[in-house]
């Protein structure tokens, strides 16, 4: 069986950047893209904060440029969904795609990313990128002077709302219960901000607009928001933008039992799990030879440029691992 020097699982900024660096170093590289080649940025209409593009660039174009650059240096790319990773006795790895297809490699870079949790409302997709966002850091600038809503009740929602007050005229936090999952200190900080207000026991029913988002239809429950029922009062609330902040899901379920993940499913790369031989690596996982980069390791920053940077780090770590 043909054996690669490294196989990169995932194809967002972390995966493509890693491939650019490994291939440029004459490391035989295969990228397995996963179900969405290019990752989350391919669903972003405009990326305004990636260095080197003073006028901005649309997400799919940015990722296509990265893909072309990786291929230029010889990276091989296949659209495959990985089912599991198996470490062999000879310290190589078998990447299993299905019952009939697998690949052999000397090292692995996991760059599978994380996806924002969605509400699952039919009209949500209609206004994604047209008033609905899932990243305040990415899109807050586009809502200067606007009245916007943040949906959620955890720390993510409080952080996003507080950050968005830098741009918005006012931020309304909407939560379906009458109590928050967020830490008390985060809630208190939001409550003290004069630009933030709260709408509790409120369930989102629908988004509406005429090509771009104009507002949301909600039901304000009489109880604690746990049950939908039909007793709640329905309202139509105008908003210039809505940020859905109900958390993220790392794409790492196929790695359970293979490498160490934290309680939320993010890949652990801290010093407590790194093999002794790789204690200086910042991308090494709990298994020697498997490295990780990008949003699958990052529950805090979740930015394309950060993912690209860690992809570079993982590639350098792989180079050293293969040649030391």
C-alpha positions in Angstrom: 0.0 0.0 0.0 1.2 3.5 -0.9 2.3 5.3 2.3 2.3 9.0 2.9 4.5 11.0 5.1 1.5 12.8 6.5 -2.2 12.8 6.0 -4.1 16.0 6.9 -7.7 15.4 7.9 -9.7 18.5 7.2 -9.4 21.3 4.6 -10.1 24.7 6.2 -7.4 27.3 6.8 -5.6 25.0 9.2 -5.6 22.0 6.9 -4.6 23.9 3.7 -1.9 25.9 5.5 -0.4 22.8 7.0 -0.4 21.2 3.5 1.4 24.2 2.0 4.1 23.9 4.6 4.5 20.1 4.5 4.4 19.9 0.7 6.9 22.7 0.3 9.2 20.8 2.6 9.0 17.8 0.3 6.8 15.8 2.7 4.5 13.5 0.8 1.1 14.9 1.8 -2.5 13.8 1.3 -5.5 16.0 2.4 -8.8 14.3 3.1 -11.2 17.2 2.9 -14.2 15.8 4.8 -17.8 16.5 3.8 -17.4 20.2 3.3 -14.1 21.0 1.4 -12.8 24.3 2.7 -14.6 24.2 6.0 -16.7 26.9 7.6 -15.2 29.8 5.7 -16.8 28.5 2.5 -20.2 29.6 3.9 -18.9 33.1 4.7 -19.8 35.7 2.1 -17.1 38.3 3.0 -13.9 37.9 5.0 -12.8 41.4 6.0 -10.2 40.6 8.6 -7.8 38.1 7.0 -4.4 39.9 6.5 -3.3 40.6 3.0 -6.7 41.5 1.6 -7.3 45.2 2.3 -10.6 45.2 0.4 -11.8 41.9 1.8 -12.3 38.6 0.1 -15.2 36.2 0.0 -14.7 33.0 2.0 -14.9 30.5 -0.9 -12.3 32.4 -2.9 -9.9 32.6 0.0 -10.1 28.8 0.5 -9.8 28.1 -3.2 -6.6 30.2 -3.2 -5.2 28.1 -0.3 -6.2 24.9 -2.1 -4.4 25.9 -5.3 -1.3 26.9 -3.3 -1.2 23.6 -1.6 -1.6 21.7 -4.9 1.1 23.9 -6.4 3.7 22.3 -4.0 2.4 18.8 -4.7 -0.2 18.1 -2.0 -2.7 15.5 -3.1 -6.4 16.2 -2.2 -9.3 13.8 -2.0 -12.9 14.4 -0.9 -13.2 11.7 1.8 -14.9 11.4 5.2 -12.7 9.7 7.7 -14.4 7.1 9.9 -11.4 6.3 12.2 -7.7 6.5 12.7 -5.8 3.4 13.8 -2.2 3.3 15.1 -0.3 0.3 13.9 2.5 -1.7 15.7 5.1 -0.2 13.5 4.0 3.4 14.6 2.4 4.1 11.3 -1.3 5.0 11.0 -4.2 3.6 9.0 -6.8 6.2 8.1 -10.1 4.3 7.5 -12.6 5.9 5.1 -14.9 3.0 4.7 -14.9 -0.8 4.5 -13.0 -0.8 1.2 -10.8 2.3 1.3 -8.0 3.2 3.7 -4.8 5.1 3.6 -1.4 4.6 5.3 0.7 7.4 6.7 3.7 8.0 9.0 1.9 11.0 10.7 -1.4 12.7 11.0 -2.6 16.3 11.3 -6.2 16.6 12.5 -7.7 19.9 11.2 -11.4 19.1 11.2 -12.6 22.3 12.7 -15.8 23.0 14.6 -19.2 24.1 13.5 -21.5 26.6 15.1 -24.7 25.1 16.5 -27.8 26.3 14.7 -31.3 26.7 15.8 -32.7 24.5 13.1 -35.5 26.9 12.0 -36.3 26.6 8.3 -35.9 30.3 7.7 -32.4 30.3 9.3 -30.6 29.1 6.2 -32.4 31.7 4.1 -30.8 34.6 6.0 -27.5 33.1 6.9 -24.9 35.7 5.9 -27.8 38.1 5.1 -28.4 39.4 8.6 -27.8 36.2 10.6 -24.2 35.5 11.8 -22.5 33.0 14.1 -19.3 35.0 14.9 -19.3 38.4 16.5 -15.5 38.9 16.0 -15.9 38.1 12.3 -19.0 40.2 11.5 -19.6 42.7 14.2 -18.0 45.5 12.2 -20.8 45.2 9.6 -23.4 46.2 12.1 -22.1 49.6 13.2 -24.9 51.7 14.7 -27.5 48.9 14.3 -29.9 47.3 16.8 -29.0 43.6 16.9 -30.0 40.5 18.9 -27.9 37.8 20.4 -29.5 34.4 20.9 -28.3 32.2 23.7 -27.8 32.0 27.4 -24.3 30.7 28.0 -20.9 32.4 28.3 -20.6 32.5 24.5 -23.8 34.7 24.3 -22.6 37.0 27.0 -19.1 37.4 25.4 -20.6 38.0 22.0 -23.1 40.6 23.3 -20.5 42.5 25.2 -18.1 42.5 22.2 -20.9 43.7 19.9 -21.6 46.8 22.0 -18.4 48.2 20.4 -20.3 48.4 17.1 -24.1 48.2 17.7 -26.3 51.0 18.9 -28.0 48.4 21.2 -27.9 44.6 21.8 -30.8 42.5 23.0 -29.9 39.1 24.5 -32.8 36.7 23.9 -32.9 33.4 25.8 -35.6 30.8 25.9 -35.4 30.3 29.7 -35.6 32.6 32.7 -32.2 31.7 34.0 -28.7 31.6 32.3 -26.2 28.8 31.9 -23.5 31.5 31.8 -21.2 32.1 34.7 -22.6 34.7 37.2 -19.7 37.1 36.5 -20.4 37.1 32.8 -24.1 37.7 33.3 -23.4 40.5 35.8 -21.0 42.2 33.3 -23.7 42.1 30.6 -26.4 43.4 33.0 -24.2 46.4 33.9 -23.7 47.4 30.3 -26.2 50.2 29.4 -26.2 49.0 25.7 -27.4 45.5 26.6 -31.0 44.5 27.4 -32.6 41.1 28.0 -35.6 39.3 26.7 -36.2 36.0 28.6 -38.6 33.1 28.3 -38.6 33.9 24.6 -38.6 31.2 21.9 -37.5 32.1 18.3 -40.2 31.0 15.9 -39.1 32.4 12.6 -36.8 34.9 10.8 -38.3 37.3 8.3 -37.1 39.8 5.7 -37.1 40.7 2.0 -33.8 39.3 0.9 -32.0 40.5 4.0 -33.1 40.0 7.6 -35.6 42.5 9.0 -36.5 40.8 12.3 -37.7 37.8 14.1 -41.0 36.3 15.2 -40.9 35.1 18.8 -43.2 33.7 21.4 -42.9 34.9 25.0 -43.7 32.1 27.3 -45.5 32.5 30.6 -43.6 29.7 32.3 -39.9 29.1 32.5 -39.3 28.6 28.8 -38.8 24.8 29.0 -42.0 23.9 27.2 -43.1 25.5 23.9 -46.8 25.0 24.4 -49.3 27.5 22.8 -49.9 29.7 25.8 -47.2 32.2 24.9 -47.7 35.6 23.4 -46.5 35.9 19.8 -44.5 39.0 18.8 -42.7 40.3 15.7 -39.5 42.1 16.7 -37.5 44.2 14.2 -33.7 43.7 14.3 -31.0 44.7 11.8 -29.0 41.6 12.7 -29.1 38.4 14.7 -26.1 36.6 16.2 -26.7 33.0 17.1 -24.5 32.2 20.1 -25.5 28.8 21.3 -22.1 27.1 21.1 -19.9 25.1 18.8 -19.4 21.4 18.0 -15.9 20.2 17.2 -15.8 17.6 14.4 -13.9 15.0 16.4 -16.4 12.2 17.1 -14.4 9.8 14.9 -11.4 10.3 17.3 -13.1 9.1 20.5 -11.0 6.3 21.9 -8.0 7.2 19.7 -6.7 10.4 21.2 -7.6 12.4 24.3 -10.5 14.9 23.9 -11.8 17.3 26.5 -15.4 17.2 27.9 -16.7 19.3 25.0 -15.0 17.1 22.3 -12.0 19.4 21.5 -8.7 17.8 20.9 -6.3 18.1 23.9 -2.9 19.5 22.9 -1.7 20.8 26.3 1.4 19.7 28.2 -0.6 17.2 30.3 -1.2 14.9 27.4 1.8 15.3 25.1 4.2 12.4 24.8 7.6 13.0 26.5 9.3 12.9 23.1 7.1 15.8 21.9 6.9 17.9 25.1 8.1 21.1 23.2 5.4 20.7 20.5 2.4 23.0 20.8 0.3 20.8 18.4 1.1 17.3 19.6 -1.9 15.2 20.9 -1.8 12.4 23.4 -0.7 9.9 20.7 2.8 10.2 19.2 2.6 11.0 15.5 -0.8 12.6 15.6 -0.9 16.4 15.7 -3.9 18.8 15.7 -4.6 22.4 14.6 -7.4 24.9 14.1 -10.8 25.1 15.6 -11.0 21.4 16.6 -8.5 22.4 19.3 -9.7 25.9 19.9 -12.9 26.8 21.9 -11.8 30.4 22.4 -10.5 32.2 19.4 -12.2 30.5 16.4 -10.6 32.7 13.7 -9.4 31.8 10.3 -6.0 33.5 10.8 -5.5 31.6 14.1 -6.4 28.3 12.5 -3.9 29.0 9.6 -1.2 29.8 12.2 -1.7 26.6 14.1 -1.7 24.7 10.8 1.7 26.1 10.1 2.8 25.0 13.6 1.5 21.5 13.1 3.3 21.2 9.8 6.6 22.3 11.4 6.1 19.8 14.2 5.4 17.0 11.7 8.6 17.9 9.8 10.6 17.6 13.0 8.9 14.4 14.0 9.6 12.7 10.7 13.2 13.7 10.5 14.5 13.6 14.1 
